[in-house]
Amino acid sequence: MEYNNLGKSGLKVSRLSLGSWLTFGKFIEDGVAEKLMHYAYNEGVNFFDNAEIYARGQSELVMGKILKKSNWSRDSFIVSSKVFFGSGGQLPTQKGLNRKHVFEACHQALNRLQVDYLDLYFCHRPDKSTPIEETVWSMHNLITQGKILYWGTSEWSAQEIMEAHMFAKQNHLIGPIVEQPEYNMFARKKVEVEFGQLYKGVGLGTTIWSPLASGVLTEKYLSKFPKGTRLGADGLEWLKEKNLTEDRLEKVRSLHELAKEIGLSLPKMSLIWCLKNRDVSTVILGASKLSQLKENLSSIEDIEMVNESVMERIHTILDNTPESPLF
């Protein structure tokens, strides 16, 4: 395994990490989740990503039991949670980025994950009803209390992240070090263009999610729609509509042929494409089977197979390189 500094911080994060969205506590058995975490850890993965909303808290409960049972040295792994959506409660104080919910949600995550502190704590979405100043103060206070070590954002705009940094700097507070955006061959603009100045200006790190576009960048959807996939699950119709379009499938078929030509599977080529972006600190993998995780983790060994010539051919197929502003 290889490791990157997370943004300008000194925290070393594995280039490939494991996330629990749509899997732990919902679509896979707890025993499978344990096998996935153990294999990843033994292969050098040190970052395990979670959130209060994943399976409405069940995902963190499952991960917490595994962490407790595994008895790994606490200084050997990084675990995260995210705050905004809540874990299922519908009352006004059970969601958002107001100080009360940030405080309560942090303690709830600590209890579910059975840890004394969170390494990373993400603001899962911007909260239009709470001043950014309040959220920055709340995160800073959690750090000074020893409840979290670093904080970041997820699916915030560059302007919102910069606003948080400016307020933190003006008031000598600790600002966010990392953003967790979607990034894959079909979702490129934020990571490749919008955050450009943040990498240079504030040393922003990124923990990217959905590197395989919810499974579209695999072989499973090349012909007919298979049964038992996450895109076919109740409640995830929005994810299917977003990712499984005919235009994308046509491109995926061409990408699949290219991957076969160079001796890689489509998922491995797609993951390597993400890894080759130097602004990506870590690629969060999702997995429901051990064989799937093994293959995806091995992609880091084949990075050199996707050379500049292959990258050019990929971008020709995609035909979606985002334009950079002229100023």
C-alpha positions, 0 to 999 in steps of 0.5 A: 500500500502507498500513503498520501498526506491528507491535504496539507496535514501530516496525517498519512492516509492509504491511497485506497480506503474502505467505505461502508455506504450501502453495504454495512448494516444493510446489504451485507451480513456482519460477518462479510463486513468483518472479512472485508475490514480485516482483509483491507487492514491486512493489505495496508488500508488504514482509513475506514469511512462512515456516516451517521446516516448510513443505514440510519446508524446501523453501519456505524454500529456494525463497524464499531463492533468489528473495531472492538472485536479486532482490537487493533491498536488505535494508532494504526487506523483512521475512522470517520463519521459525517454529520448533517442528515441525522440517523433517522430522527425527524425533529428539528434538532436531530439534523443539520450543522447547528451546534447542538446537532453537531455536538450530539451527533459526534457523541452518538457516533463515538458510542456507535463506533466504540472509539474515544475520538474520531480521526475525521469528522465531515460536514456531510452537506452544507446547511443553508439554515446554519451560519458557517461561522457556527459550524466552524466554531462547533468543529473547532470546539470538538477538536479542542475537546479531543473528540475529533482530530481533523474536520472536513466537508462533503459535497460543499462548493469551493466558495463554501469551503473558502468561506469556512477557511476565511472565518477560521483564519480570521478568528484563529480557529482550525479550518477544514482540511479535506473535502469528500466529493464524488469523483469518477470518469463521469463526475469530474468538474468539482475535483478537476476544476472547481477545487483547483485554487483550494489545492494550492491556496489552503492545501485541500485534501480529497477522499473521493467516493463512488469511483466506479459510478455506483457500479456502472464502471464495471462489467455488470451492466454491459448487457441486461440489468442484473438482479440483486444490485444496489442500483436495483434496490428500493429507495435508490431509484435516483441513483439508478436514474443518475448513473445508468443512462444509455449514453453512459453505457455506450461509453462504458462498453468502449471503455471495457474494450480498451481495458481488455486490450491493455490487460485490465478489468474495467473496474481496475482501469477506472480506479487507476484513472482516479489514482492518477489524479495527484489531487486525490488523497484517497479513493474510497472503495465500496465492496459487498464481496471479498473477491471484489475487494481483493481485485480493487485493492490490487489496482494500485499494483498496476498503475503503470499499465494506464500510461499517458497514451491510455489516458488520452484514449480514455478521455477521447471515449469519455469526451467530457473533460471539464473546461478550466476558466480562462482567468 
